[in-house]
Amino acid sequence: MMERFKYSGAKLKEISFPLGGIGSGCVGLAGTGRLVDWEICNRPNKNSLNGFTHFAVKVEEGGRVVDARVLNSDLPSPYTGGESNYGFGPSRFLLAGAPHFRDAVFTGTYPVARIDFSDDTFPGQAALEAFNPMIPLDADASSLPVACFTVHLTNTTGRALDYVLAFSVNNFLPKGKRFNTHLQSGPLHLVRQQSTWADPDDPDFGELVFSVRGERVSWQEDWYRCSWFDSLATFWRDFTAPGDLKNRRGDLALRQEKDEAMATLTTRLTLKPGESGQARFVLAWYFPNATNYWNPEKQDRPDLPPEEAARSQLLRNTWKNYYAVLYPDGLEINLHMQENWDRLEEETRRFVDSLYSSSLPEAALEAVTANMSLLRSPTCLRLADGSFYGFEGCHAHAGCCEGSCTHVWNYAYALPFLYPALERSMRELDYRHNLRPTGEMPFRLQLPPGRAPSAFRACADGQLGGVVKVFRDHAICGDTAWLKRLWPAVKRSLEYAWSPDNPDRWDPDRQGVLTGRQHHTLDMELFGPNAWLTGIYLAALQAGIRLAEAVGDKEAAKEYREILSRGRAFADKNLFNGDYFIQKIDLSDRTLLDAFSHDTLIGKDSRDVYWHEEAGELKYQIGEGCAIDQVLGQWHCDLTGLGDVFDPEKVRSALKAIYRYNYRSSFRELFNPCRIYCLNDEAGTMICAWPEGRHKPAVPAPYSEETMHGFEYQAGSHMILRGLEEEGLQVVQAVRDRYDGEKRNPWNEFECGSNYARSMASFALL
């Protein structure tokens, strides 16, 4: 195994390896073996723990317990406590006060993780392996809301020993009285965790089910409950006594809402000297009702009492998770996983083996595989019909930046190649629900589907990039009937660039150049011609030609070809400064804003927002800067087979310039007023740089000094595509070196929040 995928010592500190399905949420496996980040209730839940949930092992010899410990390694510092318990030490839920292993080695080959525990005092070898089914093209199998664990044990002593493995799970259900029920089907034992809250349409309704298959299984449906530290202390006394765990079942009538409701399953392995054994555990969850908690559609129902009106609005903004359409409950999901484990694991490992036996450099392979985990994070949802939806990323307890944001998801190349049907569903939702009669497309899809689109203006990169994505998706699936259904909407969206109904006047004269107001992924607008956004426009025209030809729309193809020819000629002559591509703008010309003076932005007149009175120039522009995305349109063309829209030699020169000016081997001496994703002696590639002698605007485009990873992967992979392999790999490795397990989590690249979708630009490296 390649060493880059192994972590130990201090490198375990930040690891949270997501275990879950596409759109089903996930649980994180920490580098030390703890289960963290319980994000299974249709929203993020960073830095969370679920009570005393844990794995443990005890060893018996001749009816005597000779060892017992939790399957964790030493807890990394700090030991002062978190925000809510600072000054009280680590949370008791971390079980740092229980006997445990001294060391661990975490091997992460997404979607499979393995922790090898070590301690000289333990009579044997122990390892915990975890995975989720991840099978390209099989989206349903890859969307199961489960986490699968195999505990491996080897008897390294000279005598026969019994090893008893325990999996304890906390029932955290938010409403009603919690209760746990043991069930059995032959050698398969399950604990179903439910509550008395029985409203099947409520977003808080749900259940957990965990299971083990074994010949000698014992269980506790309830831990002892009282006060102080009684429950954990009593469980540990019960578990570390010789023999099997004795069941305890509390009286539901005596319970209160939110009373602790821990339950445990154990299985026993008898191993001779040198013999190995294993036990398989499955954790499944079922929270069938997703709801728009971040931006619910309001409704006025004066005809209803307040409580009924509130419920009516809640249900209006709620929909079924796709897995809840496929399965009636968590019990069926757990049974399905246990019964099909061998097949699902074999197909997953075939995918893993194919990836990790490739000739990709380690840093590139790590970038590709680590960011596939985004698809299983709470960034992503699957709607009731199976359609795919994504936030940009995650706040700690809510999705961040709604709406399958087109100018972000344009960069995400993992989904279309791993699960192309899901990617096509994004196109269908976008063109069905986000297209206005004028051809304008807001860039954030509103949920539930069918509600009024966002009122904000279109973004040039997102809308035009959609045309390129339709070309790519059709090239992958070959379904021309699908394309014909979408073509009228796609055509209207492309022709919006020169439509008289376009208030932003992108290209009113059909010159193939964006000259008007261009909203974009850096969250403001550029004015005037620039290679970055015009390049995406040229790529969209190139895609439009090919799509029009595919559906027999010869007239459209002819028009697009003429516009493309004019645009390419203009860009070649006017947007390249001999070194790299630029924005052609007179920053001192305030009249550029006059055409848009009737509009407001962030609550102010656009002229006030964009004019810097002190400096006498426009704000938030690039001008003579060297932008990391200056040939983004060409990157899309290279990846989708659309050919050249810029001169190849100039593209190569621009990529060399990005490496020369934007890439820095250390950020120690650089000033960054923006968000901090790279610091001290870390290396990274800035969004925009102004070489010596080039004018930097007094207030340049937002985020210019940042290192946002999706942009970095785009630039690095493009360098490699264009023959600058060494430079491109340096750009890529700089990102991954920052996510080393000690400073940041290798499976959570962030930008505007955690699990950020743009990082799936790394899939271009494959």
N, C-alpha and C positions, 0 to 999 in steps of 0.2 A: 504494500500500500504506500502511496506517495505521502511523504512526511508532511506536506502542506495541509493535509486534511486531518492531522492528529493534533490534539491540544492537551496540555497537561499543566500542572502547577498554576501559575498566575493566569495562564491563557484560558482557564476554565471560567473565569469570573463573570463574564458578560454573556455567556452562551445561553440562548433559549432557542432550541431547535423545534420548529413548529410541526405538530402532529395533528392532521385533520384533513378534510376533503376540500375540494374546490367549492367555495361558497358556503361551507358548513361551519366555519370557525375552526379553532385549533386550541390545543394545549401545548405549552412549551416544555421540552425536556431540558433542564438546566445541565450545565457541564458537570455538576457534582452529583447528578442523579435525581434531584428534586423535580417535582412537577410544578411549573410556574405558569404565569400568563394564561389564566383560564378564560379564553375568549370564545366561548361556545354559545353565548346567549344573543347572537345576532348583532354584536357590537364589540369594539375593542375593550380590553380590560388589562392594560399593561401593568406589570409589577404586582400582579395579584397572586395570592395563594388560595388554595381551597382547603382550609382547615388543616387537619393533620394527615392529609392524603399522602401515602408513601408505600414503598415496598420495603419488606424486611425479611431477614433469614435467621433461623435458629438451627443449631446443630445439636443432635442428640447421639449419645453413645450408651448403649445398654440401659436405656431408660433414664439417663441423666443428661441434663442440658449442659453442654460444654462451651457453647458460644451463642450469642444472639446480638444482632445489630441491624440497623437500617441500611438499606442499599444507597447510601450517600457517602461522599468523601468529605474531607474537611470543608467547612463553610468559609468562603473567602471573606476577607475584611471588606468594609469596616464593621466593627462590632458595637457601634454606639446606638444602633437602632435606626429605623427609618424616620420619615417625616412625622408620622403620627405617634411614634413611641421613642423618640430621641431621648436618650438618657436612661432607657430601660433595657438596653441590649437588644440582640437580634430577636425577631419574632419567635415565639415558642413554636409556631407552625413550621418553622424551618427545621425543627428537630435536631438542632445543633447540640442539645443536651442529652441526646440518646447516643449509645455506643454506635460507632459507624466505622467505615474504612478510612485509613489515613490518606491514601492517594487514589487517583483515577486517571485514566487516559481516555479521552473522548475522541472517537473517530466519526467524522461527519461526512458521509457520502450521500447527500440528499437524493432521494427521500428516506435513506436508511441511516440510523445512528447506532453506535455501539459504545458502551462505557465498560472498560475493563477496570475493575476495582482491585486494589492491592493493599495488603496489610500483613506483616509477618506473623501476627498473632491469630490470623483466621485459618482454620483447618481446611483449606481448600482454595479453589479459585472461583471467582464469581464475576459474571458479566451481565449487563442489561442491554438488550437490543430492542430497538423500537423502529417502527416504520408505519407508513400508510400506503395503501394501494395507490400507485401512480403509474398508469398504463397509457401511453400516448394513443390517441384516437378513441379510447374508451372513457369518455367523460363521466359516465354514470358510476363506473367502478372507482374512478378517481375522485368522486365527490362524496364518498361515504363519510358520515360524521363519526369516525372511530379513531382510536389510537391503539396500536397493537404492540404488545410487549412480549419478549421472550427472555426469560431469565435462564442463563446457562450456569451450571455448577459442575465442578470437577473435584473429585476427592483425591487430594494429593498426599494423603496420609497412608500409613500402612495398616489401617484397620477400617472395617465397615462402619459407615456413619449414616444417620438419617438427617436429611436437610429439609426443613419445613419452610416453605416460602409463603409469605403473607402479602396480600394487596389490600390496603385499607383506603376507603374513599369516603369523603365527606359529602353528605346530601345537603346542598346549599340552596335548594329551591326557594325562591324569594317570597312566595305566598303560601298560606295554609300551614297546617301541621305536617311536618315531615315524617315519613315512615319508610322502612326498608323491608323487602320481602325476599326470602331465599326461595329459589326455584331450581328444579333439577330435571335434566333430560339425559338419562343414561349417565355417562361419565362427565357430562357438561353441567357445571354448577353456575348459577347466576344469582346476582343480587340486583333487584329492581328498586330504584330509589325514586319515590314519588312524594306527593303531598296531597292534602285534602282539597287543595284548590282545583276545582274540576271544570273550569271554564275553558273548553278546548280552543276557543278563538282568541284568548287573551295572550298578548306577547310574553307574559310571565309564566305561562303554562309550559310544562316540560317535564322531562325525566332523564335520569342517568341509569345505565345498566352496565355492570361489569361482571366478568365471567372468567372461569378457569376450567380447563379440562384436566381431570386427574382421577386416579384410582382410589386415593384416600384423601378426601377433601373434608375440611371442617369450616365452620363459619360462625360469625356473630352478626346477627341482624341489628343489634344495638350495642354500642359501648355503654359502660356504666355512666350514668349522668347524675351529677349532683352540683358541687360548686368547687371553688378554688382550682386545684390541679388534678381533681379526682379522676376525670375520664381517662386522660393519657396515662396517669400512674397505674390505674387499675388495668387498662388494656395491656400495658407492658408486663404487669405481674401475671395476667392471664396467659399472654403469649409465651413468656419465658418459663412457664411451668412445664414439666414433662408431659408429653402426650398431646392429644388433639385439643383444639380450642373448643370450649363449651359455648353453646348458643345462649344468647341473652335477647329477649324480646320484651321491650317496654310496653306499657299500657298506653295506647294512643289517647285515651280519654283524659289522661293526666298530663298530657303534653301541652306546651304553649307554642304559638307560632315562633319560628326561628330558633327553637331549641336545637342544640347540637344533635346531629343524627349520623354518627359515624357507623360504618359497617365494614366487615372484614371477611375475605375468603382466604383459606390456606390450602396448600397441597403439599404432600410429603413425597420425597424422593429418597429411596434407599440405595446408596451407591457403595460398591465395593472399592477397595484401593485401586486408584488409577482410572476408575469408571467416571463417565460424564453423563449428565442428564439435563433435561430442560423442562420448563413449564411455560405454557402460553396463556397470556391474559389479554382480554379485550375490554377496553373502555369505550362505550358508545353513549352518545347523547342525542336528545331529541327535543328541540325547541322549535316547534313547527311554524310559529307565527312571527314573521319579521315585520317591523313597522318603521315608518318614516318618523323617527324621533327628532331628527335634526332640522327638518323644514316641512312640517306637516301642512297639508292643504287644509285651509280653514273653511269651515262651513257655518252658516248662520241658521240655527234651528230654534227660533223663539217658540215654536209650537211644542217643544219638548221640555220637561223638567231638566234642570242643570245637569244632574247626574246622567240622565239618559242622553242628553245632547253631547256630553263629554264622551260617553261610550260610542255614540254614533260616529263622532269625528275620529275616534281611535280606530274603529273598524274600517272607516273609509280609507285610512292611511296604512292599513295592514294587509299583508298578503302571505300566502303559504310559501315556505321554503320548498325548493324543488325536492329535496330528499323526503319531505313530508307528503309529497304527492306519490312518491314511489313506495314508501313504507308507512304502515299505520302507526308504528310506535318504535321506541328505542329497543324493545325486546326483539322485534323482528330484525332490526338492523344488526344487533349483536349476534343473533343466531345465524344470520346470513354470513357475517364475517367469519365466525368460527367454522361454519360448515364449508366455506369456500376458501379458507386460509391458504391451503397449499397452492391452489391455482393462482390466487391473487398475488401471493408472495413470489411465486415463480415468475409470473409475467412482470412484476415490478423489478425483480432482480435482473431479469434479462435486459430491461431498459438501463438499469444502473450499470451493469457490466459493460454494455455497449458504450456508454458514456465514458466510464472511467478507464476503459482499455484503449481509448482513442489516443491519438498522437498530439492532442492539444497541449500546449504548455500549461503547467499547473495553475498559474495565476489566471489564465483565460478559462480553464475548465472550472476553477472555483467560482469565477464571476458568473459563468453560465448557470451552474447548478445551484449555487446559493440563492440566486434570484428567481429560480423556478418556484421557490418556497412562497413567494408573494401570492401565487395563485391559491394557496391554502390558508392565507392570512385573512383577518377580518376586513382587509381592503376590498375583498371580492365577495359578491353575492351571486346566487342563482335564483331567478324569479320563478314563479309557479310553473311556467311553461318550459323551464330549463334555460331560458335566456340568461346571458351573462351580463353583469353590471359591476362597475368598479368605482370606488372612491379613488382619489389620487393617492392617499395614504391614510394613516391613522393618528388621531390624537390619542391620549392615554385612555380615554373612556368614550370616544365617539369617532365616527369616520371623519376624515379631513378632506374637504373640498369635494363636493358631491358630483355625480352626474356622468360617470364614464367620460370624464373631461377629454375632449378630442385632442387638444393641443398637448396633453400629457401622454395619453394612451397611443398617440401616433408613434411613439418611440418603442413601444412594448412589443417585441417580436417573438416572445415565447409562446403566447397563446395561439397565434395563427398556425404555427408549425406543429405544436403538440396536440392542440384540440381545435382544429379548424372550424368545426361546426359551431363551437362556442363563439369564436371570433366573428363568424358570419352573423350570428345572432345579434352582435353589437351593431353591425351595419343595419340590420333590419329594424332594430329599435330606433336607431338614430334617424334613418330616412323616413320611418313611419310616423314618429312622434315629434321630431325636432325640426322638420322642414316647414317653413312658412310659405304661403303662396308666392311670395316674391322670390323665393330661392334662398333667402337668408336662413341660416341654421345656428341657433344658440348652441353653445358648446357644452352645456351641462343638461343632460337628460333628467327630467323630473320624475320622481316616483310618488305613487304608483304610476305605471305607464298609462298615458291617455289624458293626464291632467295638462293644463295649459303650459306651454313652453316657458322657459326663463325669459324675462323681459330684456336681458342685457344683449348688447350687440354681438354680432358674429365675430369670431377670431379668424384671421386670414390663414394662419398655419393649420389650425384645427379643421376648418371647413374644406380647404383645398387638399389637405392631407387625406381626408376621407376618400377622395376620388382615387388616390394612389392605393389606398387600402382595399377598395373594391376591386381594382385591377389585380392586386396581389391575391386576394381571396378567391377570385374567379380563376386565376391561374393555378391555384392549389387544388380547387375542387373540380374545375372543368364543367361546372353546371351552368350551361348557358341559359337554361330556363330561369334559374335563379337570377342571373344577371338581367335578363329581359324584364323581370318583375321590378327590379330596382332601377333600371336605366332611366326612366322619365324623371325620377327624383334626383338621381346622380347628375344627370344632364342639367337640370334646373339649378342645382347647387353650384356647378362649375360656371355656368353662364351668369350667375349672380355677380361674378367678378366685374363684368361690364354692364350689368343691368342698370337702367336709369332709376330703378327702385332701390339701389344700393346707396344709402346716405353716406357711406364711408368712401365712395368713389375710388374703388380699388384700381380699376383699369378702364375708365369710361370710354377711352378711345380705341380699345382693343389692340394695344401696342405690345401686349405680352409682358408688361412691366407693371408691378404694383406701385402706384404713385400717391395714393390717397392716404387715409388714416387706416392703419393696420394694427388691430389688436393682436396680441401674441402671447406666447407662454411665459414671458417675463412680466406679464400682468399689467402692462401699459401699452402704449401705441408708438409705432414708428411712423414717421412722415417722410414721403419721398422714396425714391428707388433705393433698394438695398438687396444685396445678393441673397441674404438669408431667406427672406419671405418670397422674393421674386423667384428664387430657385425652387421653392415648394410649388409655386404657381406653374412654373415651367414643367415640373414633374407631373403636376395634375393635368396639364394640357397634353403631355405625352401619353399619360394613362388614358385620358379622354379619347384620344385618337384611336388607341388600341381597343378600347371598349366600344366605341361607336362602330368600328369596323366589325367587331364580333357580333353586334346585333343588327348590322346592315344599315346603319344610319350614316350613309355616305356624305350627306350634306354637312352634318355636324363634324365629321372627321376632317373634311376639307377646310372648314372654317378654323378648327382648332390648329390644324397644321400651319395655316397662314399666320395665325396669332403667335404660335410657338416660334416660327421662323423669325418674326420681328423681335420677339422678346430675347431670343438667344443672341441675335446680332447686337441688340442694345447692351445686354449684360456684358458681352465680350468686349465691347468698345468702351463702356462707361463705368463699369463697376469693379474693375480690376486695376489696382494701383501699381502694378509691376511686381508686387510681392504677394498680395493677398486681396480678397474681395472686401468691399466696403459698402457703407451707406452714403449715397450721394445727396448731400444736404447742406444748405447754408444755414448754420445754426442761428445766425443773427437775423434771419428773415421771419419776423413774426407773422407776416401775412399768410404763411402756410397754415395758420390756425383759423383764419377768418372763415373759411368754408364750413367750419364746424363750431362756430361760436354759439350756435343755438343750443348746443348740447351741454350737459353737465357730466362730471365725473367725480366720484367720491364727494358728491354734494356741492361741487363748485363749478363755475364756468370753466370750460375746457381751456380757454386762453389763460386763465389764472393758474390752472393746474400745470400747464406745460411751459409757461413763460417764466424765466428767471430774471426778474427785474434788475437785480444787482449785477449779474454777469452779462445781461443783454443778449441772452441766447435761449434757445429751446432746451427744455429738460428731458431727461429719460431717453436720449438718443445714443446711437453708437458712433456715428460720424466716421472718423478715420481709424476707429478701433479695429483690432483684430478679434473678431467674434468666433467663439468656438463652434457655432452653428452656421457659419457663413456658407458652407456647401452641404447643408443638411438635405436639400432637395436631391442633390446628386447621390448622397448616401442611400436614400430611399430607392433611387433608380438602380443603383448598383445591386441592392439586395433583392429587388423585384424583377430584374431583367429588362428594365425600360431603356437602357442605353444612356448615352451622354446628353446632358442638357447644358453643361459647361465644357469649355475646352479642357481636355484631359491634362495637358501640361500645366494649365493654370490651376486646376484642382490640386494637382500634386504640389505645386508651389504654395498654395494656400494651406494645405495640410502641414507642410514643412514649417510654415510661418506659425501656425497654431502651436506646434511643438516648441518652436524657438522662443515665442513670446509668452504663451499662456501657461505652458508647463513649467513648474518650478520644483526643484529637488528639495527645497525647504521653504516653509512659509514663515520662518522666524522673523524675517526682516520686512515682511509685507504688511501693509495696513488693510484691514478688512472691516468695514463698518457693518457688514451684513451678518447673515447667520454663519455660525462657525462649524464647518464640517471638516476642516483641515487646519492644524495648528502646530506650533513649535517646529520640530524638524521633520514633520510629515511632508511628503510630496503630493502634489496635486496639479490639476489643470483648471485655470480660471475661466470663467464665462467670457470675459472680455479683457483684453490688454491693449494698452496704447504704447507702441514702441517709442523710443526716444525720437523726438522731432515731430511726432504726430500729436495733434491737439486732442486733449481729453476734455469732454464737456464738464462744466462745473458740477452738474448733477447728471451723471450718465445713466444709462439703462439700469433698472433695478437689478440687484444680485450680481453686478459685474465682477465683484471681487470674490464671489463664492466659488466653491468646487461642488457642483451638483453632479451626482454620479452618472445619471442617465446621459447627460451631455458628454461627460468624460468618456463613457463607453462608446457613444456615437463617434466621437472624434478618434478615439484609439482604434476602434474596429475599422473605421474608414481609412486610417493610415495603413493598416495591415492590408486591406483590400487593394490599396493603391501602391503596394510595394514597400512601404515604410514600416517593415515588420518590427525592427528593433525599437523604433520610436513608439509605435502603437502599443507594444507590449509593456513598455515603461509606463505609459499612461494608465493602462489597465492594472498593472501590478501596484501602482501607487494607490489606487482605490482599495484594492483588496488588502494591502498591508495595513491600512487604517482599521480594518475590521478583523483584528487578530485574536479576538476572544478576550483579551485583557482590557483594551480601550473601548471596543464596541462589539456588538454581537455579529458574528459572521453571517447570520441568517436574518438580518434586519438592517438593510441599507435605508437610510432616511434622507429626505429632502424636506418637503412640507409635511412632516410627520413620519411615522414609522412605516415599514413595509411599503416603500414608495414605488408606484407602478413604473415610473420612467426608467428605473434601474433594469427593467427587462430588456432594455436596449442591448444589454450584455449578450443576449442570445444571438446577436449578429456575429459574435465570435465563433459560433459553431457553423 
